[in-house]
């Protein structure tokens, strides 16, 4: 019996070991099968070759490195196994034509038997090279460009094989922001190098700043050796700002990496705040500005290349203009005593100090905004009743009414810009923090939070636009001519009506009441043009004649009968009253079908300040 039981136990033990071994074999087989399928699936992916052609080597250029990383991220959406090649034409180190020709010949030979499926150019020099070599070296290969400018995109040789994204530097917006942060600024020092890329940026900056040369002194420090430049920057006047374009080569022929070498040297030397052109130069001691985002450019270019690899034709993919962003370094702003509330609505502030209260007040700020807006609405309604009663009682108080109206515009504009825009920005930031702090929230809740963030940003932009309409910072900061010029450009962009503006013999120093009077008359005339004329073009002319200023607003629209019975509208009465308050005259010439001309003439010197 003992022997029999031992035999049974041994048999059962053998069965148990066999079962475990069998399960292990099945598990191993399943794992091997899955691995084999994964490897086979990867191996079965079609291979596509992508050549990224850069202006500079990515090791020596943080901007190019950022573009390359973003392009690679954008290409991940392509359903292919990507063979990615990186090349550089080194336009700074080898600028002469002979060297560049040898580089072109080398790439022509190198890729003659291994043609890329898509070529991505990163930088204006690379795009310029591809425009020259495309038909001979890489015929019928799609070209996706990025990291370049609008001028290059309008090149006549840009055929159906080209598409991509371009960045548009806007130095004017950075300058206006700097003037808001530092209203006492009188001197602007533009810093740059002597390379082709730097000279293009310098020329663009000069064109952008041309309208402000009557009010600010511009000095271009772009033909200096680095030691001399740094010495100049140590002794700038107190009322100065610095606008840095790029320095990869100085007047002595020395080469630099702009972001990691030139910018730190300039920051350490300059005794004034430094504003820059792109996001690569931020975070190194510069204040910031309205910046180009190279990372956004690269991601868009990578996504476009993925579409091309999937069969889309470049000619069917429209060229995209990337969006710039107001971005600033909070540490640099604190160093120079700049106030965050003076920044444009929706600005991104890096390295910012936030209190616990600021990080947590997102949940009640909406109610606070609604309450505040209600109080303002009640207050405005009350003020309007009082002003209407005063105007009906005595017409001679119209000057006081207009003055009070302008103060109210300025106050509301300041409140909208400095208070509500900042609160909306904090609300958006709080919502973002909430979204990140709630990882287990349902997707629908996160989507609602994301929509609230977008809504807060849109409201902030709308408040900024309303604030600008209520009170022109350009008029206040730079004077009458830049103010009306900016008004015409803004009107053109908002309503699609082309306004041709010109000025002649306008003195720099114009009484603030006269300037405000003319600005409001032009503003009201343009609004009437939009509502009633039906014209698609108009012209605004300003000229100085002796001791008087004349402004003419003319269109070729529907016109109207000026002799028809009936009182003129409130807008026309307001314009005439404004002209009268500064001892001027306003006349309107119009006939049905022959357009309208508004002419106002005011003296340069006032006898008495209008009340």
Backbone torsions as a table, in degrees:
resi	resn	phi	psi	omega
1	UNK	NA	-41.2	178.8
2	UNK	-62.2	-44.1	179.4
3	UNK	-62.9	-41.7	-179.8
4	UNK	-62.9	-44.1	179.9
5	UNK	-63.8	-39.5	179.7
6	UNK	-63.1	-39.5	-180.0
7	UNK	-64.7	-40.4	179.5
8	UNK	-65.0	-44.3	179.5
9	UNK	-61.7	-42.3	179.5
10	UNK	-63.3	-38.1	179.6
11	UNK	-66.4	-43.9	178.9
12	UNK	-64.6	-39.2	177.7
13	UNK	-61.8	-41.7	177.5
14	UNK	-62.0	-40.1	178.2
15	UNK	-62.8	-41.7	179.7
16	UNK	-61.8	-47.9	179.3
17	UNK	-61.9	-38.5	179.3
18	UNK	-65.2	-39.6	179.0
19	UNK	-64.5	-43.5	179.2
20	UNK	-62.9	-43.9	179.8
21	UNK	-62.6	-39.8	-179.8
22	UNK	-64.6	-43.1	178.0
23	UNK	-63.3	-40.6	179.1
24	UNK	-63.7	-40.6	178.7
25	UNK	-63.8	-41.0	178.7
26	UNK	-64.0	-42.9	179.7
27	UNK	-62.9	-44.1	179.0
28	UNK	-62.2	-40.8	179.7
29	UNK	-64.3	-40.1	179.4
30	UNK	-64.5	-43.6	179.2
31	UNK	-62.3	-45.0	179.5
32	UNK	-62.1	-39.7	179.5
33	UNK	-63.5	-43.6	179.5
34	UNK	-64.7	-43.6	178.3
35	UNK	-62.2	-41.1	-179.6
36	UNK	-64.1	-41.0	178.7
37	UNK	-65.4	-41.0	179.9
38	UNK	-63.6	-44.5	179.4
39	UNK	-65.3	-41.5	179.7
40	UNK	-65.1	-40.1	179.0
41	UNK	-62.9	-42.1	179.1
42	UNK	-65.7	-41.7	-178.0
43	UNK	-68.5	-28.4	-177.6
44	UNK	-81.0	-10.5	177.9
45	UNK	-63.5	130.8	177.1
46	UNK	-61.3	142.4	-179.5
47	UNK	-93.0	133.4	175.3
48	UNK	-128.0	137.9	-178.9
49	UNK	-99.4	131.5	177.5
50	UNK	-126.0	124.8	178.2
51	UNK	-105.8	121.1	174.2
52	UNK	-100.0	117.4	-178.6
53	UNK	-106.7	113.4	-175.4
54	UNK	-102.5	156.3	172.4
55	UNK	-69.2	-40.8	-176.6
56	UNK	-128.9	167.4	174.1
57	UNK	-70.9	136.7	-176.3
58	UNK	-65.1	-24.3	178.6
59	UNK	-68.2	-36.6	-176.6
60	UNK	-93.6	-4.4	-178.3
61	UNK	-133.0	105.8	177.0
62	UNK	-58.3	-33.4	178.9
63	UNK	-64.6	-43.5	177.8
64	UNK	-66.5	-39.8	177.7
65	UNK	-60.1	-41.6	178.6
66	UNK	-65.0	-41.8	177.0
67	UNK	-61.0	-45.8	-178.3
68	UNK	-60.5	-43.9	-180.0
69	UNK	-63.9	-42.7	-179.3
70	UNK	-68.1	-36.5	177.2
71	UNK	-62.6	-45.3	178.8
72	UNK	-59.5	-39.6	178.0
73	UNK	-64.9	-40.4	178.7
74	UNK	-67.1	-30.7	-180.0
75	UNK	-73.5	-14.3	-178.1
76	UNK	-63.9	-17.8	179.4
77	UNK	-78.5	-10.4	-178.9
78	UNK	-76.8	137.3	-178.4
79	UNK	-83.0	46.0	-176.6
80	UNK	-136.7	162.7	168.4
81	UNK	-86.6	114.6	-172.5
82	UNK	-92.3	124.8	167.1
83	UNK	-95.1	109.4	-171.7
84	UNK	-103.2	124.3	179.2
85	UNK	-114.7	138.3	178.7
86	UNK	-118.3	128.1	176.0
87	UNK	-135.4	158.6	179.3
88	UNK	-136.6	137.5	177.9
89	UNK	-90.8	-5.9	175.2
90	UNK	47.3	57.3	-175.2
91	UNK	-66.6	-20.2	178.8
92	UNK	-84.6	-44.9	-177.7
93	UNK	-73.6	-31.3	-178.4
94	UNK	-127.3	71.4	-173.6
95	UNK	-79.9	-18.7	-174.2
96	UNK	-71.6	155.4	-175.1
97	UNK	-63.1	-38.1	-178.5
98	UNK	-63.8	-44.6	179.4
99	UNK	-64.5	-43.7	179.6
100	UNK	-63.8	-35.7	177.9
101	UNK	-65.9	-40.0	177.4
102	UNK	-63.9	-39.0	177.7
103	UNK	-63.2	-43.7	178.7
104	UNK	-61.9	-44.1	-179.9
105	UNK	-63.0	-37.7	-179.8
106	UNK	-64.7	-45.1	179.8
107	UNK	-68.1	-34.6	176.1
108	UNK	-59.5	-43.7	179.5
109	UNK	-71.5	-43.0	-174.6
110	UNK	-61.1	-39.2	-174.4
111	UNK	-106.9	15.3	-179.5
112	UNK	-66.1	-33.2	179.9
113	UNK	-105.3	4.4	-179.4
114	UNK	-141.0	68.1	-173.8
115	UNK	-66.7	133.5	173.9
116	UNK	-71.4	153.4	174.1
117	UNK	-82.4	-29.4	176.7
118	UNK	-144.9	142.1	173.5
119	UNK	-116.1	129.7	177.2
120	UNK	-111.9	119.9	176.7
121	UNK	-96.6	131.9	-179.6
122	UNK	-116.9	93.5	179.5
123	UNK	123.9	154.8	-177.7
124	UNK	-66.2	-36.9	-179.4
125	UNK	-65.3	-39.1	178.9
126	UNK	-66.2	-40.8	177.2
127	UNK	-65.4	-41.0	178.3
128	UNK	-60.5	-42.0	177.6
129	UNK	-62.2	-43.5	-177.0
130	UNK	-69.4	-31.4	175.3
131	UNK	-63.4	-32.2	179.7
132	UNK	-82.4	-37.1	-171.5
133	UNK	-102.3	-4.0	-171.8
134	UNK	-59.7	-55.3	-174.4
135	UNK	-65.8	-34.1	-177.0
136	UNK	-83.9	-44.4	-172.3
137	UNK	-97.8	-32.1	-174.9
138	UNK	-135.3	57.4	-176.9
139	UNK	-65.5	140.6	174.9
140	UNK	66.0	11.7	176.4
141	UNK	-93.8	127.8	-179.7
142	UNK	-63.4	141.1	179.1
143	UNK	-118.3	125.3	174.8
144	UNK	-113.6	121.1	-177.2
145	UNK	-107.2	153.7	174.7
146	UNK	-155.7	172.9	178.9
147	UNK	64.3	26.0	-177.3
148	UNK	-125.2	-176.2	-173.0
149	UNK	-112.2	167.7	-178.7
150	UNK	-64.7	-33.5	180.0
151	UNK	-61.5	-41.5	179.3
152	UNK	-67.2	-34.9	-178.5
153	UNK	-65.7	-26.1	-179.8
154	UNK	-89.2	14.6	-178.9
155	UNK	-64.2	137.2	-176.5
156	UNK	-65.5	-22.9	-179.3
157	UNK	-85.5	5.5	-179.8
158	UNK	-77.5	95.1	-173.3
159	UNK	-94.2	-165.1	-174.2
160	UNK	-69.5	-10.0	177.8
161	UNK	-85.1	-2.1	-175.1
162	UNK	-111.3	140.6	167.0
163	UNK	-159.0	174.4	179.2
164	UNK	156.9	-152.5	-175.9
165	UNK	-135.2	143.1	177.1
166	UNK	-130.1	153.9	178.9
167	UNK	-107.2	141.4	179.8
168	UNK	-118.1	104.9	174.6
169	UNK	-65.2	140.4	-179.5
170	UNK	-130.3	75.0	-177.8
171	UNK	-57.3	-29.6	-177.5
172	UNK	-61.4	-40.7	179.4
173	UNK	-67.6	-37.6	175.7
174	UNK	-64.0	-41.6	179.3
175	UNK	-62.2	-45.3	-179.4
176	UNK	-63.3	-36.9	176.4
177	UNK	-65.7	-42.3	178.6
178	UNK	-61.6	-39.6	179.0
179	UNK	-68.2	-31.0	175.5
180	UNK	-69.9	-40.7	178.5
181	UNK	-71.2	-35.0	-176.8
182	UNK	-130.6	77.1	-172.8
183	UNK	-64.8	-16.2	-179.8
184	UNK	-88.9	8.2	-177.4
185	UNK	-62.5	132.8	175.8
186	UNK	-122.7	-24.8	-175.4
187	UNK	-120.7	134.0	175.4
188	UNK	-122.0	120.8	179.4
189	UNK	-106.8	116.2	179.8
190	UNK	-95.2	122.6	-174.8
191	UNK	-110.7	133.5	178.6
192	UNK	-166.2	174.9	-179.3
193	UNK	-103.0	-165.5	-174.9
194	UNK	-110.5	-0.4	177.3
195	UNK	-66.8	164.2	-177.3
196	UNK	-60.9	-41.4	180.0
197	UNK	-62.6	-42.7	-179.6
198	UNK	-66.8	-39.3	-179.3
199	UNK	-65.7	-36.3	176.4
200	UNK	-62.9	-42.9	179.2
201	UNK	-65.4	-39.4	178.8
202	UNK	-62.6	-45.2	179.8
203	UNK	-61.6	-40.6	179.7
204	UNK	-66.4	-40.6	178.7
205	UNK	-63.6	-41.5	179.0
206	UNK	-60.1	-43.1	179.7
207	UNK	-65.2	-38.8	-178.8
208	UNK	-69.3	-32.7	-176.1
209	UNK	-91.0	-1.2	-173.2
210	UNK	-59.1	-37.1	-177.3
211	UNK	-70.7	-10.4	-175.4
212	UNK	-109.5	3.7	-176.2
213	UNK	-69.0	-21.1	178.7
214	UNK	-75.9	-17.9	-177.4
215	UNK	-113.4	-19.8	-177.6
216	UNK	-129.0	152.0	176.5
217	UNK	-97.8	118.1	-178.6
218	UNK	-102.9	131.9	176.7
219	UNK	-126.1	126.5	-176.1
220	UNK	-103.6	105.2	179.8
221	UNK	-93.9	72.6	-171.8
222	UNK	-125.1	2.0	-179.0
223	UNK	-124.1	39.4	-174.3
224	UNK	-120.2	155.2	168.3
225	UNK	-76.1	152.4	-173.2
226	UNK	-56.3	-46.0	179.2
227	UNK	-59.0	-41.9	179.6
228	UNK	-66.2	-39.9	178.2
229	UNK	-60.9	-46.4	-178.8
230	UNK	-62.9	-37.1	178.5
231	UNK	-66.1	-40.8	177.6
232	UNK	-61.9	-40.1	-176.7
233	UNK	-69.3	-19.4	179.2
234	UNK	-74.4	-17.0	-171.8
235	UNK	-126.2	41.2	178.2
236	UNK	-76.4	151.5	175.3
237	UNK	-61.0	159.3	-176.4
238	UNK	-63.3	-32.6	-175.6
239	UNK	-94.9	49.3	-174.1
240	UNK	-119.8	155.0	166.2
241	UNK	-132.0	159.3	179.2
242	UNK	-118.4	130.6	174.3
243	UNK	-112.4	113.0	-176.0
244	UNK	-97.8	125.2	176.2
245	UNK	-90.9	-75.8	177.3
246	UNK	-169.6	149.0	173.9
247	UNK	-137.0	102.0	170.5
248	UNK	-107.0	-12.6	176.9
249	UNK	-151.9	132.8	178.4
250	UNK	-99.5	-176.3	-175.1
251	UNK	-66.2	-21.0	178.6
252	UNK	-85.3	-2.3	-177.9
253	UNK	86.5	6.2	177.5
254	UNK	-75.3	140.3	-177.3
255	UNK	-104.4	146.6	-176.8
256	UNK	-139.2	153.8	166.0
257	UNK	-88.8	116.8	-168.2
258	UNK	-58.8	-54.1	-171.7
259	UNK	-69.1	-39.7	-172.7
260	UNK	-99.3	-10.1	179.7
261	UNK	-121.9	-58.6	-176.0
262	UNK	-63.4	-49.7	-176.2
263	UNK	-61.1	-48.5	177.5
264	UNK	-59.5	-37.2	178.3
265	UNK	-63.4	-43.6	-179.1
266	UNK	-67.7	-40.3	179.5
267	UNK	-63.0	-41.7	-178.2
268	UNK	-69.2	-25.0	-176.3
269	UNK	-94.8	-38.2	-169.3
270	UNK	-69.4	139.2	175.2
271	UNK	-102.0	29.2	177.9
272	UNK	-145.9	156.5	178.9
273	UNK	-62.0	146.1	-176.6
274	UNK	-116.4	125.9	176.6
275	UNK	-108.2	146.7	-171.2
276	UNK	-127.1	-179.6	-170.5
277	UNK	-106.3	-25.0	-176.4
278	UNK	-143.3	168.9	-174.0
279	UNK	-71.9	-17.5	179.4
280	UNK	-67.2	-31.5	-177.8
281	UNK	-86.9	0.8	178.8
282	UNK	-88.3	153.8	179.7
283	UNK	86.6	10.7	-179.1
284	UNK	-122.1	22.1	179.9
285	UNK	105.5	-5.5	178.1
286	UNK	-86.2	156.4	-178.1
287	UNK	-74.0	-43.8	-178.2
288	UNK	124.5	-140.8	-178.8
289	UNK	145.4	-158.0	175.4
290	UNK	-90.2	97.6	-160.5
291	UNK	-104.4	146.1	168.4
292	UNK	-74.6	137.4	177.0
293	UNK	-106.0	104.0	179.2
294	UNK	-68.4	-31.4	178.7
295	UNK	-62.7	-43.6	178.1
296	UNK	-63.3	-40.5	177.4
297	UNK	-57.4	-48.3	-177.5
298	UNK	-63.4	-41.5	179.8
299	UNK	-64.1	-41.6	178.9
300	UNK	-64.3	-43.7	179.6
301	UNK	-62.3	-42.6	177.9
302	UNK	-61.7	-41.0	178.7
303	UNK	-66.7	-38.5	177.6
304	UNK	-64.6	-43.1	179.0
305	UNK	-61.7	-37.9	177.3
306	UNK	-62.5	-39.1	177.0
307	UNK	-64.5	-41.0	178.9
308	UNK	-64.3	-42.7	178.2
309	UNK	-61.2	-29.5	-179.3
310	UNK	-84.4	2.7	173.6
311	UNK	118.2	-9.4	-179.8
312	UNK	-71.3	145.6	178.2
313	UNK	-88.2	138.2	178.5
314	UNK	-55.2	-37.2	-177.9
315	UNK	-66.8	-19.9	179.3
316	UNK	-92.2	-2.2	179.8
317	UNK	-108.6	111.3	-177.0
318	UNK	-66.0	147.3	175.1
319	UNK	-67.8	136.5	-174.5
320	UNK	-108.1	136.8	171.2
321	UNK	-97.4	117.8	-177.1
322	UNK	-73.5	152.7	-178.0
323	UNK	-87.9	132.0	172.5
324	UNK	-81.9	171.9	-176.8
325	UNK	-143.9	138.9	171.7
326	UNK	-73.6	114.6	-176.3
327	UNK	-138.2	136.9	-174.0
328	UNK	-141.5	155.3	178.2
329	UNK	-98.8	114.1	-177.9
330	UNK	-61.2	-32.6	179.8
331	UNK	-66.3	-43.5	178.9
332	UNK	-66.1	-37.4	178.4
333	UNK	-63.9	-40.5	177.7
334	UNK	-66.2	-36.9	-179.7
335	UNK	-60.3	-40.4	-175.2
336	UNK	-98.9	7.4	176.8
337	UNK	69.1	32.2	-179.9
338	UNK	-89.9	143.4	-173.7
339	UNK	-96.7	132.5	179.2
340	UNK	-63.9	-31.1	-177.6
341	UNK	-68.6	-13.7	177.4
342	UNK	-87.7	-2.0	-178.9
343	UNK	-79.0	156.0	176.4
344	UNK	-61.9	153.3	179.2
345	UNK	-60.8	141.1	178.2
346	UNK	80.9	8.7	-179.8
347	UNK	-65.8	143.8	174.0
348	UNK	-95.0	128.0	-179.0
349	UNK	-117.3	115.5	177.5
350	UNK	-87.0	153.5	176.5
351	UNK	54.5	45.4	-176.8
352	UNK	-94.7	142.5	176.8
353	UNK	-90.2	119.5	179.2
354	UNK	-119.9	133.5	175.3
355	UNK	-78.1	166.1	178.0
356	UNK	-60.5	-38.5	179.7
357	UNK	-62.4	-42.5	-180.0
358	UNK	-65.8	-33.0	-178.9
359	UNK	-78.2	-17.9	-174.0
360	UNK	-113.5	-3.6	-173.9
361	UNK	-86.5	10.6	179.5
362	UNK	-62.7	-27.3	-173.7
363	UNK	-77.0	-19.4	179.1
364	UNK	-114.8	-5.4	-174.7
365	UNK	-68.1	-30.3	178.6
366	UNK	-62.1	-45.5	179.1
367	UNK	-63.9	-37.8	179.7
368	UNK	-65.5	-40.3	178.3
369	UNK	-63.6	-44.6	-179.5
370	UNK	-61.6	-42.6	179.9
371	UNK	-64.1	-44.0	-179.0
372	UNK	-64.2	-44.2	178.5
373	UNK	-62.5	-35.9	177.6
374	UNK	-64.7	-43.0	178.9
375	UNK	-63.3	-41.8	179.0
376	UNK	-64.2	-41.3	179.7
377	UNK	-61.8	-42.7	178.5
378	UNK	-65.1	-41.9	-179.5
379	UNK	-63.3	-44.3	179.9
380	UNK	-64.2	-40.0	179.5
381	UNK	-62.7	-40.8	179.5
382	UNK	-65.0	-43.1	-179.9
383	UNK	-64.8	-39.3	179.1
384	UNK	-62.0	-41.4	178.9
385	UNK	-61.9	-43.2	-179.2
386	UNK	-64.8	-43.5	-178.9
387	UNK	-67.2	-38.1	178.7
388	UNK	-64.8	-40.2	178.8
389	UNK	-65.2	-40.5	179.7
390	UNK	-66.0	-39.0	180.0
391	UNK	-67.2	-41.0	178.3
392	UNK	-66.0	-33.3	-177.8
393	UNK	-72.9	-43.7	-177.4
394	UNK	-145.1	119.9	179.5
395	UNK	-68.2	-25.8	-178.5
396	UNK	-69.2	-7.6	177.0
397	UNK	-89.7	8.5	-178.1
398	UNK	-61.2	-35.0	177.7
399	UNK	-61.0	-43.2	178.0
400	UNK	-64.8	-37.1	178.6
401	UNK	-61.9	-47.2	-179.4
402	UNK	-64.3	-40.9	178.8
403	UNK	-63.0	-42.6	178.6
404	UNK	-64.8	-37.2	178.9
405	UNK	-62.4	-42.9	179.7
406	UNK	-65.2	-40.3	177.4
407	UNK	-62.7	-40.7	179.3
408	UNK	-64.9	-41.5	175.9
409	UNK	-56.8	-48.1	-177.9
410	UNK	-63.3	-42.1	-179.3
411	UNK	-64.9	-46.3	179.5
412	UNK	-64.0	-40.8	178.1
413	UNK	-60.9	-42.9	179.3
414	UNK	-64.8	-42.2	-179.8
415	UNK	-64.7	-44.7	179.7
416	UNK	-61.2	-44.8	-175.4
417	UNK	-75.5	-48.2	-171.1
418	UNK	-84.8	-26.6	-174.7
419	UNK	-104.4	-63.3	-171.9
420	UNK	-70.5	-38.1	177.9
421	UNK	-60.6	-42.8	179.7
422	UNK	-65.6	-40.4	179.7
423	UNK	-65.2	-40.6	177.1
424	UNK	-63.1	-38.9	176.8
425	UNK	-61.6	-42.7	177.7
426	UNK	-65.2	-36.8	176.8
427	UNK	-61.8	-46.5	178.6
428	UNK	-61.0	-42.0	179.6
429	UNK	-64.7	-41.1	178.6
430	UNK	-63.6	-40.4	177.6
431	UNK	-63.3	-39.4	177.5
432	UNK	-63.4	-42.8	178.1
433	UNK	-62.6	-38.4	179.1
434	UNK	-65.6	-40.3	179.4
435	UNK	-62.4	-40.6	180.0
436	UNK	-73.8	-30.6	-176.0
437	UNK	-81.5	-6.4	-176.7
438	UNK	-121.4	68.1	-175.7
439	UNK	-67.2	-24.6	-176.2
440	UNK	-94.7	6.4	178.3
441	UNK	-65.0	150.6	176.4
442	UNK	-60.6	153.2	-178.7
443	UNK	-60.4	-37.2	-179.0
444	UNK	-64.1	-38.0	178.3
445	UNK	-66.6	-42.1	177.6
446	UNK	-63.2	-38.7	178.8
447	UNK	-62.7	-40.2	177.9
448	UNK	-64.0	-41.2	177.4
449	UNK	-62.3	-42.7	-179.9
450	UNK	-63.1	-39.7	177.8
451	UNK	-66.1	-36.7	176.2
452	UNK	-63.7	-38.3	177.8
453	UNK	-61.9	-48.3	179.2
454	UNK	-61.1	-40.6	-180.0
455	UNK	-64.0	-41.3	178.3
456	UNK	-62.4	-39.8	179.1
457	UNK	-65.7	-41.5	179.4
458	UNK	-65.1	-41.3	178.2
459	UNK	-62.8	-40.7	178.0
460	UNK	-59.5	-42.5	179.0
461	UNK	-65.8	-39.4	179.0
462	UNK	-65.4	-40.9	178.6
463	UNK	-62.7	-39.2	177.9
464	UNK	-61.4	-42.7	179.4
465	UNK	-64.4	-44.8	178.8
466	UNK	-61.8	-41.7	179.1
467	UNK	-59.8	-41.6	-179.0
468	UNK	-67.5	-36.4	178.4
469	UNK	-67.9	-36.5	-179.6
470	UNK	-69.6	-37.3	-175.1
471	UNK	-147.7	119.8	-176.6
472	UNK	-84.6	110.5	176.0
473	UNK	-68.6	-32.4	179.5
474	UNK	-64.2	-43.8	178.3
475	UNK	-61.3	-44.4	-177.3
476	UNK	-68.7	-38.9	-174.2
477	UNK	-84.1	-41.0	-168.5
478	UNK	-114.1	-14.0	176.2
479	UNK	109.9	-175.1	-169.8
480	UNK	-67.9	-50.8	-174.7
481	UNK	-62.9	-52.8	176.6
482	UNK	-60.4	-34.6	-179.1
483	UNK	-64.0	-49.1	180.0
484	UNK	-70.0	-34.6	176.7
485	UNK	-61.1	-45.7	178.1
486	UNK	-63.9	-38.0	178.1
487	UNK	-60.6	-43.2	-179.4
488	UNK	-65.5	-42.4	179.0
489	UNK	-64.1	-42.8	179.7
490	UNK	-64.0	-41.2	179.0
491	UNK	-62.8	-42.3	177.3
492	UNK	-59.8	-48.2	-178.2
493	UNK	-66.4	-33.1	-175.6
494	UNK	-82.4	-34.9	-172.7
495	UNK	-116.9	-5.9	178.5
496	UNK	72.5	16.8	177.3
497	UNK	-101.4	119.0	-175.8
498	UNK	-74.3	122.3	179.8
499	UNK	-112.5	115.8	178.1
500	UNK	-91.4	113.6	-176.2
501	UNK	-107.5	137.9	175.9
502	UNK	-146.3	152.5	178.8
503	UNK	-142.6	150.3	-177.6
504	UNK	-149.4	129.0	173.6
505	UNK	58.9	43.8	178.8
506	UNK	-96.9	121.4	179.7
507	UNK	-68.3	157.5	-178.7
508	UNK	-72.2	-42.7	-174.8
509	UNK	-93.8	104.7	177.7
510	UNK	-120.6	135.2	-179.9
511	UNK	-53.0	135.5	-174.9
512	UNK	-59.1	-35.1	179.1
513	UNK	-68.6	-38.9	177.3
514	UNK	-64.6	-45.9	180.0
515	UNK	-60.3	-44.5	-180.0
516	UNK	-65.3	-40.6	178.3
517	UNK	-58.1	-51.1	-178.3
518	UNK	-65.4	-39.1	178.8
519	UNK	-59.6	-45.8	-177.8
520	UNK	-68.9	-35.2	179.0
521	UNK	-66.3	-44.4	176.8
522	UNK	-62.2	-42.4	-179.7
523	UNK	-61.0	-46.0	-179.1
524	UNK	-67.7	-37.8	179.1
525	UNK	-63.6	-41.6	179.1
526	UNK	-66.1	-37.6	177.2
527	UNK	-63.9	-42.7	177.1
528	UNK	-63.6	-38.1	177.2
529	UNK	-59.2	-45.7	-179.3
530	UNK	-64.3	-39.3	-174.8
531	UNK	-75.8	-38.0	-165.1
532	UNK	-119.0	-27.2	-167.6
533	UNK	-81.7	-34.7	-174.1
534	UNK	74.6	7.4	-178.6
535	UNK	-77.9	152.8	177.3
536	UNK	-105.8	-10.7	175.8
537	UNK	-137.9	157.4	176.4
538	UNK	-159.2	169.7	178.6
539	UNK	-136.4	144.6	176.1
540	UNK	-123.6	119.7	-179.5
541	UNK	-118.7	138.2	175.0
542	UNK	-125.1	137.3	177.1
543	UNK	-150.2	146.6	176.2
544	UNK	-101.1	131.2	179.9
545	UNK	-131.9	102.4	-179.5
546	UNK	65.1	-119.7	-178.7
547	UNK	-102.1	21.4	-178.1
548	UNK	-133.5	157.5	175.5
549	UNK	-115.1	136.0	178.0
550	UNK	-121.9	135.2	178.2
551	UNK	-128.0	132.8	179.9
552	UNK	-125.7	131.4	175.7
553	UNK	-120.0	114.6	-172.2
554	UNK	-129.4	141.0	174.2
555	UNK	-138.7	164.4	178.9
556	UNK	-109.8	38.5	-176.0
557	UNK	-86.4	-150.0	-172.6
558	UNK	-67.9	-35.9	-176.4
559	UNK	72.0	178.2	178.5
560	UNK	-159.0	169.3	-178.6
561	UNK	-89.3	108.6	-178.1
562	UNK	-72.5	-15.4	-178.1
563	UNK	-94.7	0.0	-179.2
564	UNK	-65.4	149.9	-179.7
565	UNK	-67.0	156.2	178.2
566	UNK	115.2	149.8	179.8
567	UNK	-75.1	144.2	175.1
568	UNK	-65.1	159.6	-179.2
569	UNK	-69.1	171.2	-178.1
570	UNK	-61.4	-36.6	-178.7
571	UNK	-63.0	-45.5	-179.9
572	UNK	-67.5	-41.5	177.7
573	UNK	-61.2	-39.2	179.4
574	UNK	-64.6	-41.9	179.0
575	UNK	-63.4	-44.4	179.9
576	UNK	-64.3	-38.4	-179.5
577	UNK	-68.3	-38.0	177.1
578	UNK	-62.4	-44.3	178.9
579	UNK	-62.9	-41.4	-179.7
580	UNK	-63.1	-36.8	-176.5
581	UNK	-66.8	-20.5	176.8
582	UNK	-111.1	26.0	176.9
583	UNK	61.7	34.2	179.5
584	UNK	-112.6	-179.6	180.0
585	UNK	-131.7	143.6	176.9
586	UNK	-126.8	129.7	178.5
587	UNK	-128.8	145.9	-179.9
588	UNK	-122.8	124.9	178.2
589	UNK	-114.6	123.5	-178.6
590	UNK	-160.7	148.2	172.3
591	UNK	-141.5	148.7	179.0
592	UNK	-55.8	126.3	178.1
593	UNK	82.7	-1.9	-176.4
594	UNK	-121.5	18.6	174.6
595	UNK	78.2	-174.0	-175.4
596	UNK	-139.1	141.7	174.3
597	UNK	-130.9	124.1	176.0
598	UNK	-107.0	124.8	-179.9
599	UNK	-123.7	131.2	177.7
600	UNK	-130.3	134.7	178.4
601	UNK	-126.0	129.2	-178.0
602	UNK	-134.3	151.9	176.7
603	UNK	-77.5	150.4	176.4
604	UNK	-71.1	-35.4	-179.7
605	UNK	-110.9	131.7	-179.5
606	UNK	-91.6	143.0	175.0
607	UNK	-68.4	-48.9	177.1
608	UNK	-139.5	148.4	175.9
609	UNK	-64.7	133.0	177.7
610	UNK	-67.9	145.9	-179.0
611	UNK	-81.0	NA	NA
